[in-house]
Amino acid sequence: MTERQDSREERFPRALWIRLIIYIAVGHVLAAFIWLLFEVGAKQ
């Protein structure tokens, strides 16, 4: 079981996970901003 965990961490290093989380967070913030623009534009 420890061998599988070691190989899994070798395939996906910690830096890759951090970068992936940052990209997902930035993508969601950008999507929320665009959605907010459409909501504000629809009310006017």
Secondary structure, 3 states (H helix, E strand, C coil): CHHHHHHHHHHCCHHHHHHHHHHHHHHHHHHHHHHHHHHHHHHC
